[in-house]
Amino acid sequence: MKKEKLKVTFNAPVVLTIVAVSFIATLLNYITFGASGSIMFMTYRSSLISPLTWIRAFTHIFGHADWSHLVGNMSYLLLLGPMLEEKYGSQTLAAVVAITAVVTSLVNFVFFPSVALCGASGVVFAFILMSSFTSFKEGEIPLTFILIAVFFIGQQVIEGITVRDNISNVAHIVGGIVGGLLGYGLNVRAGFDKWRST
């Protein structure tokens, strides 16, 4: 009996692409002493007629302050992302990432004009809230979703009020809200599509 050879599969292209681009962006940031980060991988209030302002609204999720920041975010993405990509598909997950990036960038742009934002934390929190809907049934709100929302978003609200550091708690909260809304909406639509096809 011939044994099949084990092979490494590119199982979650969106998640793995985010990890690869984030690694390259962080490496470039070190090599250029922060110049590449401020030009391409950080969002902040700048001229609305500059194309870079709109590009950074998406690309800021790839920039990270340091290796520790990168490893923390990528660990969560690699843990949660493949499951979500398998459930919703690569195209849908890419849209979730893009929406989360733009919404967190806009909130930062409008409400925190003096703050530069970088990192995939908003996307991580979107994934955390979305993951609680993986066993969603129509007409129900999973208790896991409620508990995750209370623990994770509640913690961010408390830290945003009491702790002064470089972590953007608002990006975490916004990302969580976006993930929760999209997770709920996607599962309701899936249930409706299933009902319509029967």
Contacts in CASP RR format, 6 or more apart in sequence:
PFRMAT RR
TARGET T0000
AUTHOR 0000-0000-0000
METHOD contacts of the structure
MODEL  1
MKKEKLKVTFNAPVVLTIVAVSFIATLLNYITFGASGSIMFMTYRSSLIS
PLTWIRAFTHIFGHADWSHLVGNMSYLLLLGPMLEEKYGSQTLAAVVAIT
AVVTSLVNFVFFPSVALCGASGVVFAFILMSSFTSFKEGEIPLTFILIAV
FFIGQQVIEGITVRDNISNVAHIVGGIVGGLLGYGLNVRAGFDKWRST
10 16 0 8 1.000
11 82 0 8 1.000
11 86 0 8 1.000
12 81 0 8 1.000
12 82 0 8 1.000
12 85 0 8 1.000
12 86 0 8 1.000
12 90 0 8 1.000
13 85 0 8 1.000
13 90 0 8 1.000
14 85 0 8 1.000
14 90 0 8 1.000
14 93 0 8 1.000
14 94 0 8 1.000
14 97 0 8 1.000
15 77 0 8 1.000
15 78 0 8 1.000
15 81 0 8 1.000
15 82 0 8 1.000
15 85 0 8 1.000
15 93 0 8 1.000
18 61 0 8 1.000
18 62 0 8 1.000
18 77 0 8 1.000
18 97 0 8 1.000
18 120 0 8 1.000
18 123 0 8 1.000
19 74 0 8 1.000
19 77 0 8 1.000
19 78 0 8 1.000
21 62 0 8 1.000
22 61 0 8 1.000
22 62 0 8 1.000
22 63 0 8 1.000
22 64 0 8 1.000
22 70 0 8 1.000
22 73 0 8 1.000
22 74 0 8 1.000
22 119 0 8 1.000
22 120 0 8 1.000
23 70 0 8 1.000
23 74 0 8 1.000
24 62 0 8 1.000
25 36 0 8 1.000
25 37 0 8 1.000
25 40 0 8 1.000
25 41 0 8 1.000
25 59 0 8 1.000
25 62 0 8 1.000
25 63 0 8 1.000
25 64 0 8 1.000
26 63 0 8 1.000
26 64 0 8 1.000
26 66 0 8 1.000
26 67 0 8 1.000
26 70 0 8 1.000
28 36 0 8 1.000
28 37 0 8 1.000
28 41 0 8 1.000
29 36 0 8 1.000
29 37 0 8 1.000
29 41 0 8 1.000
29 63 0 8 1.000
29 64 0 8 1.000
37 63 0 8 1.000
37 118 0 8 1.000
38 116 0 8 1.000
39 52 0 8 1.000
40 52 0 8 1.000
40 55 0 8 1.000
40 56 0 8 1.000
40 59 0 8 1.000
41 56 0 8 1.000
41 59 0 8 1.000
41 60 0 8 1.000
41 62 0 8 1.000
41 63 0 8 1.000
41 118 0 8 1.000
41 119 0 8 1.000
42 56 0 8 1.000
42 60 0 8 1.000
42 63 0 8 1.000
42 116 0 8 1.000
42 117 0 8 1.000
42 118 0 8 1.000
43 56 0 8 1.000
43 57 0 8 1.000
43 60 0 8 1.000
43 104 0 8 1.000
43 105 0 8 1.000
43 108 0 8 1.000
43 109 0 8 1.000
43 116 0 8 1.000
43 117 0 8 1.000
43 118 0 8 1.000
44 56 0 8 1.000
44 108 0 8 1.000
44 109 0 8 1.000
44 113 0 8 1.000
44 115 0 8 1.000
44 116 0 8 1.000
44 117 0 8 1.000
45 109 0 8 1.000
45 113 0 8 1.000
45 114 0 8 1.000
46 52 0 8 1.000
46 53 0 8 1.000
46 56 0 8 1.000
47 53 0 8 1.000
56 105 0 8 1.000
57 101 0 8 1.000
57 102 0 8 1.000
57 105 0 8 1.000
57 106 0 8 1.000
57 109 0 8 1.000
58 98 0 8 1.000
58 101 0 8 1.000
58 102 0 8 1.000
58 105 0 8 1.000
59 101 0 8 1.000
60 101 0 8 1.000
60 105 0 8 1.000
60 117 0 8 1.000
60 118 0 8 1.000
60 119 0 8 1.000
61 97 0 8 1.000
61 100 0 8 1.000
61 101 0 8 1.000
61 118 0 8 1.000
61 119 0 8 1.000
61 120 0 8 1.000
61 122 0 8 1.000
61 123 0 8 1.000
62 119 0 8 1.000
62 120 0 8 1.000
63 70 0 8 1.000
63 118 0 8 1.000
63 119 0 8 1.000
63 120 0 8 1.000
64 70 0 8 1.000
64 73 0 8 1.000
64 118 0 8 1.000
64 119 0 8 1.000
64 120 0 8 1.000
65 118 0 8 1.000
65 119 0 8 1.000
65 166 0 8 1.000
69 119 0 8 1.000
73 119 0 8 1.000
73 120 0 8 1.000
73 121 0 8 1.000
73 123 0 8 1.000
73 124 0 8 1.000
74 120 0 8 1.000
76 124 0 8 1.000
76 127 0 8 1.000
76 128 0 8 1.000
77 120 0 8 1.000
77 123 0 8 1.000
77 124 0 8 1.000
77 127 0 8 1.000
80 124 0 8 1.000
80 127 0 8 1.000
80 128 0 8 1.000
80 130 0 8 1.000
80 131 0 8 1.000
81 93 0 8 1.000
81 127 0 8 1.000
83 131 0 8 1.000
83 134 0 8 1.000
84 93 0 8 1.000
84 96 0 8 1.000
84 127 0 8 1.000
84 130 0 8 1.000
84 131 0 8 1.000
84 134 0 8 1.000
85 93 0 8 1.000
87 134 0 8 1.000
88 96 0 8 1.000
88 186 0 8 1.000
92 186 0 8 1.000
96 126 0 8 1.000
96 130 0 8 1.000
96 178 0 8 1.000
96 179 0 8 1.000
96 182 0 8 1.000
97 123 0 8 1.000
97 126 0 8 1.000
99 178 0 8 1.000
99 182 0 8 1.000
100 122 0 8 1.000
100 123 0 8 1.000
100 126 0 8 1.000
100 174 0 8 1.000
100 175 0 8 1.000
100 178 0 8 1.000
100 179 0 8 1.000
101 123 0 8 1.000
103 174 0 8 1.000
103 175 0 8 1.000
103 178 0 8 1.000
104 117 0 8 1.000
104 122 0 8 1.000
104 170 0 8 1.000
104 171 0 8 1.000
104 174 0 8 1.000
104 175 0 8 1.000
104 178 0 8 1.000
105 117 0 8 1.000
107 170 0 8 1.000
107 171 0 8 1.000
107 174 0 8 1.000
108 115 0 8 1.000
108 117 0 8 1.000
108 168 0 8 1.000
108 170 0 8 1.000
108 171 0 8 1.000
111 170 0 8 1.000
112 168 0 8 1.000
112 170 0 8 1.000
115 168 0 8 1.000
117 168 0 8 1.000
117 171 0 8 1.000
121 167 0 8 1.000
121 168 0 8 1.000
121 171 0 8 1.000
121 172 0 8 1.000
122 171 0 8 1.000
122 172 0 8 1.000
122 174 0 8 1.000
122 175 0 8 1.000
122 176 0 8 1.000
122 178 0 8 1.000
123 175 0 8 1.000
124 172 0 8 1.000
125 152 0 8 1.000
125 153 0 8 1.000
125 156 0 8 1.000
125 171 0 8 1.000
125 172 0 8 1.000
125 173 0 8 1.000
125 175 0 8 1.000
125 176 0 8 1.000
125 179 0 8 1.000
126 175 0 8 1.000
126 176 0 8 1.000
126 178 0 8 1.000
126 179 0 8 1.000
126 180 0 8 1.000
126 182 0 8 1.000
127 179 0 8 1.000
128 148 0 8 1.000
128 152 0 8 1.000
128 176 0 8 1.000
129 145 0 8 1.000
129 148 0 8 1.000
129 149 0 8 1.000
129 152 0 8 1.000
129 175 0 8 1.000
129 176 0 8 1.000
129 177 0 8 1.000
129 179 0 8 1.000
129 180 0 8 1.000
129 183 0 8 1.000
130 179 0 8 1.000
130 180 0 8 1.000
130 182 0 8 1.000
130 183 0 8 1.000
130 186 0 8 1.000
132 142 0 8 1.000
132 144 0 8 1.000
132 145 0 8 1.000
132 148 0 8 1.000
132 180 0 8 1.000
133 142 0 8 1.000
133 145 0 8 1.000
133 180 0 8 1.000
133 183 0 8 1.000
133 184 0 8 1.000
133 186 0 8 1.000
133 187 0 8 1.000
135 142 0 8 1.000
136 142 0 8 1.000
136 183 0 8 1.000
136 184 0 8 1.000
136 187 0 8 1.000
138 188 0 8 1.000
138 191 0 8 1.000
138 195 0 8 1.000
141 184 0 8 1.000
145 180 0 8 1.000
149 176 0 8 1.000
149 180 0 8 1.000
152 172 0 8 1.000
152 176 0 8 1.000
153 172 0 8 1.000
153 173 0 8 1.000
153 176 0 8 1.000
153 177 0 8 1.000
156 169 0 8 1.000
156 172 0 8 1.000
156 173 0 8 1.000
157 169 0 8 1.000
157 173 0 8 1.000
159 167 0 8 1.000
159 169 0 8 1.000
160 169 0 8 1.000
160 170 0 8 1.000
END
